[in-house]
């Protein structure tokens, strides 16, 4: 949903922002700066290490996909930095230069491509694998870590 908001903004970022565009951009930028890093930590600090400890052949054969997902987290960081910088500038000034518009659009397009592939691997391989092979205790521990990461009280 937030990626779709960025894509919608990218389509009109060469024009003055409507109120709807401003709200969509603000919401997407907030999500990607606050919630997305928690999702990455959920995977890299909680889920992936537990999967890597599992000795089943099924998990062992997924290590390359886990590595790729971690790489994609790192590849996304500079793209998000660009989108953040340019999005904030657009919200502040109401416009971007032609070069900045192109940079914003390219960064959003690259993120969209990366995340579509990334989410497909998560949803079709990694999450079902974790659901089947992690113990109830491991799942509970992951859930507790996710809750703490978000500052949610028990």
Residue pairs with C-beta under 8 A, 6 or more apart in sequence:
2 27
2 28
2 31
2 32
3 28
3 111
3 112
3 115
5 24
5 25
5 27
5 28
6 25
6 28
6 32
6 83
6 108
6 111
6 112
7 108
7 109
7 112
8 21
8 24
9 21
9 24
9 25
9 28
9 87
9 108
10 104
10 105
10 108
10 109
12 18
12 21
13 90
13 96
13 101
13 104
13 105
14 96
14 98
14 101
16 94
16 95
17 25
17 90
17 91
17 94
22 91
25 87
25 90
25 91
26 91
28 87
29 83
29 84
29 87
29 88
32 80
32 83
32 84
33 80
33 84
36 80
38 146
38 149
38 150
40 73
41 149
42 142
42 145
42 146
42 149
43 69
43 70
43 73
43 122
44 70
44 73
45 145
46 141
46 142
46 145
46 146
47 126
47 130
47 142
48 66
48 69
48 70
50 130
50 134
50 138
50 141
50 142
51 59
51 62
51 66
51 126
51 129
51 130
51 133
51 134
52 59
52 63
52 66
54 60
54 133
54 134
56 133
58 129
58 133
59 129
59 133
62 125
62 126
62 129
65 121
65 125
65 126
66 126
68 121
69 118
69 121
69 122
69 126
72 114
72 117
72 118
75 114
76 111
76 114
76 115
79 107
79 110
79 111
79 114
80 107
80 111
82 103
82 104
82 107
83 104
83 107
83 108
83 111
86 96
86 100
86 103
86 104
86 107
87 104
89 96
89 100
90 96
90 104
96 104
130 139
134 142
147 154
